[in-house]
Amino acid sequence: MLIREKYLETLASYSEKPIIKVLTGIRRCGKSTLLQNFAKKLIAAGVKEEQIISLNFEDLAFERLKEYHALYEYVTSKIKDDETRYYIFLDEIQEVASFERVVDSLHLRKNCDIYITGSNAFFMSGELATLLSGRYIEIPIFPLSFAEFRDSYKDLSKYDLYSRYITQGALPYLINRENSYKEIREYYGGIYNTVLLKNVVSRKRIAAPDVLEKVVKFLAGNIGSLNSTKKIADTLTSHGRKISVNTLESYIGGLVDSLLFYRASRFDIKGKEHLKTIEKYYIADLGFRNYLLNNEKSDFGFVLENVIYLELLRRGYKVSVGKAGTQEIDFVAISALGQTEYYQVALTIRDNATFEREVSVLTNVKDNFPKILLHIDPDPDSVHEGINILNALDWLLKG
């Protein structure tokens, strides 16, 4: 069982504080295993097993508890007194209708330490967010980072490791297994179909799932490219899949809410404002892209950009695409402490024209915030006009 120490440290830092811990992440990214490992950590620290009340609502054994009154009665029946601390794990809580009423009531009890997980973004956007405003912390959980991946394949060089990382995908289940190409495709295909059916088609009441799938494949095939909904709609229509801009916006909203894709808006560095018309999209795990595009070997620069984007999110940054006049900076990343950093990503910078182009984007921004150019050439790190030029794989391994 994979031990994800950084996430465990985060959970431990919030443990026993009067705040609800909300773990969000795409299906099978490791949320349930993380809670299991955290429970083991609590028991090792002296917590008794009966103090941990753990329910996974994808388990048929808890089907009857999907009615919120029944869930509340079950959990409270396990709480024997008001002095003992109880740790309540409610996994895939979005399966319970009106679950927010249960969470709100349990939160009123001073001896309940509550942890909930969900596989989409919209389950926290309704009444629960209103009821518990200021009383919960969201902890995004992602597929394995490159550094976590390395821990399971220490015999590989960093370049062979990266090749496996972007080819196999980073969902924890696949780690340390001798999976065939067919088995990997079937695994990602099963999760993808569940995400689409449960989180998008059903929720959005989509009558044309075949058009939705065309949208998914377009986004997967164009990660890291600037696109407007009108441009995407026009492209799909020209390929014989007519779709209105409003419908497309609804479809993309559902895909982003499902956590299959992330939307990166543009940020005008000079005007200090976000721009709304053109955005980039990145996929939650490259294994899904490989599944959707039949492992098409192309766009490795955009693949690296996708990997860097997800890593910045893992490290707690808010990430936008930078607009600097007529030029584009790949990422404007703002840390939890409000520190701004600029990132430019290139597969290689050994060609002089490429080097000058990538560097000029950063040197033209006249401020003193850190500027980083990431590449995967096997060259030593250097500094050029204040820009830190780093090997992307080494940077990822330090995560």
VEXGU-707250 format. One record per residue (C-alpha): x negated, y negated, z negated. Coordinates in steps of 0.02 Angstrom, whole numbers, padded with zeros to 5 digits, always signed. Example, Ala and Ser with C-alpha at 12.3 -4.5 7.8 and 13.67 -1.06 7.14 Angstrom:
// VEXGU-707250
-00615+00225-00390
-00684+00053-00357
//
This chain:
// VEXGU-707250
+00000+00000+00000
-00071-00167+00055
-00106-00288-00088
-00083-00469-00037
-00174-00556-00176
-00143-00736-00126
+00045-00713-00123
+00037-00620-00289
-00060-00765-00363
+00072-00885-00301
+00212-00783-00379
+00116-00769-00541
+00091-00958-00546
+00280-00983-00544
+00321-00834-00655
+00432-00873-00805
+00453-01053-00751
+00637-01109-00744
+00641-01111-00556
+00710-00987-00431
+00579-00911-00317
+00643-00896-00137
+00535-00789-00021
+00574-00812+00163
+00500-00726+00314
+00543-00626+00468
+00600-00447+00442
+00462-00323+00398
+00332-00456+00362
+00304-00380+00189
+00424-00468+00068
+00491-00308-00011
+00318-00233-00035
+00259-00396-00111
+00398-00388-00241
+00356-00206-00278
+00174-00252-00306
+00222-00400-00414
+00331-00285-00520
+00180-00170-00544
+00076-00320-00595
+00207-00369-00725
+00213-00193-00796
+00023-00188-00805
+00033-00349-00906
+00150-00269-01032
+00324-00299-00961
+00437-00149-00987
+00518-00066-00836
+00693-00099-00903
+00654-00285-00899
+00641-00279-00710
+00806-00274-00617
+00768-00242-00434
+00895-00224-00293
+00866-00211-00106
+01025-00244-00009
+00965-00152+00145
+00972+00005+00038
+01139+00095+00056
+01132+00138-00130
+01178-00043-00167
+01315-00060-00036
+01453-00084-00166
+01355-00227-00245
+01372-00334-00088
+01531-00402-00167
+01466-00544-00275
+01575-00508-00429
+01513-00328-00430
+01333-00387-00412
+01349-00509-00556
+01428-00378-00669
+01293-00251-00626
+01148-00369-00661
+01221-00438-00823
+01255-00260-00883
+01067-00231-00877
+01031-00384-00984
+01039-00319-01162
+01005-00478-01260
+00970-00664-01241
+00793-00660-01308
+00706-00534-01195
+00640-00599-01029
+00716-00512-00877
+00642-00517-00702
+00776-00508-00568
+00725-00461-00390
+00863-00480-00260
+00791-00423-00094
+00875-00472+00072
+01005-00568-00027
+01087-00640+00130
+01176-00471+00146
+01285-00521-00003
+01429-00638+00039
+01434-00788-00081
+01272-00730-00162
+01237-00910-00213
+01370-00897-00349
+01278-00751-00427
+01109-00837-00418
+01179-00998-00489
+01261-00907-00636
+01107-00804-00675
+00999-00960-00669
+01102-01032-00812
+01033-00893-00923
+00870-00951-01001
+00796-00775-01005
+00816-00736-00819
+00667-00756-00702
+00743-00744-00527
+00661-00696-00363
+00762-00683-00202
+00710-00644-00024
+00791-00675+00144
+00746-00640+00325
+00809-00802+00399
+00801-00988+00368
+00986-01027+00368
+01030-00927+00212
+00954-01069+00111
+01036-01209+00210
+01211-01201+00138
+01291-01201-00031
+01143-01123-00120
+01031-01269-00073
+01165-01389-00134
+01198-01296-00297
+01015-01272-00338
+00939-01432-00272
+00776-01459-00365
+00787-01290-00451
+00707-01176-00323
+00542-01161-00233
+00530-01085-00059
+00380-00972-00030
+00360-00932+00156
+00292-00756+00187
+00205-00723+00353
+00139-00569+00442
-00041-00529+00398
-00171-00663+00420
-00330-00624+00515
-00423-00616+00349
-00297-00492+00276
-00308-00390+00436
-00498-00384+00418
-00482-00302+00247
-00409-00147+00331
-00531-00138+00477
-00698-00184+00402
-00795-00076+00525
-00745-00184+00674
-00841-00335+00735
-00744-00497+00721
-00714-00499+00910
-00652-00319+00915
-00547-00359+00762
-00469-00509+00848
-00432-00405+01003
-00340-00278+00896
-00253-00415+00798
-00174-00497+00950
-00138-00331+01037
-00067-00227+00895
+00019-00367+00801
+00008-00409+00616
+00158-00327+00533
+00097-00233+00378
+00179-00066+00421
+00061-00039+00568
-00099-00061+00467
-00215+00090+00451
-00106+00198+00562
-00158+00278+00724
-00012+00207+00821
+00009+00240+01005
+00059+00101+01123
+00233+00181+01132
+00252+00187+00942
+00203+00004+00923
+00327-00048+01058
+00466+00053+00977
+00430-00024+00807
+00432-00202+00869
+00580-00165+00980
+00683-00103+00834
+00646-00257+00729
+00674-00374+00876
+00845-00299+00915
+00896-00310+00732
+00843-00492+00721
+00935-00536+00881
+01095-00443+00838
+01108-00484+00652
+01033-00657+00645
+01073-00735+00813
+01209-00648+00915
+01326-00618+00768
+01296-00784+00681
+01308-00889+00839
+01448-00781+00913
+01351-00768+01074
+01455-00696+01216
+01310-00677+01338
+01166-00590+01248
+01080-00559+01414
+01059-00747+01437
+00996-00761+01258
+00864-00630+01298
+00808-00732+01448
+00785-00880+01331
+00683-00772+01212
+00570-00710+01352
+00547-00887+01417
+00492-00950+01246
+00378-00799+01221
+00299-00825+01390
+00273-01011+01361
+00205-01021+01183
+00104-01179+01159
+00178-01267+01311
+00270-01431+01295
+00452-01407+01344
+00617-01498+01331
+00783-01407+01320
+00831-01485+01487
+00674-01419+01570
+00704-01244+01499
+00888-01249+01551
+00841-01305+01727
+00710-01167+01741
+00831-01031+01686
+00966-01099+01801
+00846-01097+01949
+00815-00912+01910
+01000-00874+01920
+01041-00888+01732
+01145-01046+01721
+01150-01119+01545
+01199-01290+01479
+01081-01394+01373
+01202-01387+01225
+01214-01197+01233
+01026-01182+01250
+00999-01293+01098
+01116-01180+00998
+01023-01023+01056
+00852-01095+01015
+00916-01155+00847
+00971-00977+00808
+00801-00906+00860
+00709-01031+00750
+00827-00997+00604
+00795-00811+00625
+00608-00850+00600
+00565-00763+00763
+00501-00930+00830
+00434-01090+00753
+00466-01262+00826
+00325-01391+00824
+00385-01567+00857
+00274-01703+00930
+00202-01839+00819
+00150-02008+00888
-00013-02041+00798
-00013-02227+00838
+00170-02258+00801
+00171-02139+00651
+00337-02061+00701
+00404-01895+00760
+00466-01884+00939
+00620-01780+00974
+00632-01743+01160
+00486-01626+01195
+00424-01487+01080
+00317-01331+01074
+00368-01158+01015
+00262-01023+00935
+00309-00843+00899
+00306-00769+00723
+00198-00621+00771
+00109-00584+00935
+00171-00405+00929
+00343-00471+00975
+00270-00566+01122
+00180-00410+01182
+00342-00312+01170
+00442-00444+01264
+00313-00470+01401
+00258-00287+01417
+00083-00327+01351
+00047-00445+01495
-00135-00497+01479
-00132-00684+01508
-00134-00854+01424
-00267-00808+01296
-00294-00992+01258
-00112-01010+01207
-00123-00847+01109
-00267-00918+01007
-00167-01078+00983
-00022-00974+00916
-00139-00886+00793
-00210-01052+00731
-00037-01129+00713
+00025-00986+00604
-00133-00993+00498
-00108-01178+00465
+00069-01140+00407
+00001-01002+00294
-00118-01126+00216
+00027-01239+00172
+00010-01373+00305
+00153-01461+00393
+00104-01450+00576
+00151-01558+00724
+00086-01582+00900
-00008-01746+00912
+00024-01880+01044
-00121-02001+01061
-00077-02118+01204
-00073-02009+01360
-00172-01870+01275
-00114-01725+01169
-00195-01660+01011
-00150-01479+00981
-00110-01499+00796
-00088-01638+00671
-00091-01545+00505
-00041-01626+00341
-00089-01533+00183
+00018-01515+00026
-00085-01658-00047
-00046-01772+00100
-00217-01755+00184
-00210-01770+00374
-00321-01662+00485
-00331-01650+00674
-00360-01483+00763
-00403-01450+00944
-00405-01268+01003
-00497-01201+01156
-00540-01023+01204
-00712-01078+01262
-00806-01244+01268
-00964-01186+01355
-00913-01271+01516
-00967-01454+01504
-00807-01521+01581
-00702-01422+01457
-00810-01478+01311
-00797-01662+01359
-00609-01649+01384
-00577-01567+01216
-00695-01682+01121
-00629-01841+01201
-00454-01805+01138
-00519-01813+00960
-00645-01955+00979
-00509-02066+01052
-00415-02059+00887
-00490-02204+00790
-00467-02155+00609
-00572-02066+00479
-00468-01910+00454
-00558-01743+00478
-00566-01682+00658
-00597-01499+00700
-00625-01413+00867
-00599-01225+00861
-00661-01102+00993
-00713-00919+01002
-00882-00936+01087
-01019-00842+00991
-01111-01003+00951
-01166-01082+00786
-01059-01216+00706
-01106-01395+00746
-01050-01575+00727
-01023-01693+00874
-00980-01876+00843
-00902-01830+00677
-00804-01682+00748
-00832-01513+00663
-00853-01384+00801
-00817-01214+00726
-00795-01035+00780
-00609-01002+00764
-00631-00822+00704
-00748-00876+00564
-00624-01013+00518
-00483-00886+00514
-00582-00765+00406
-00604-00899+00274
-00416-00911+00253
//
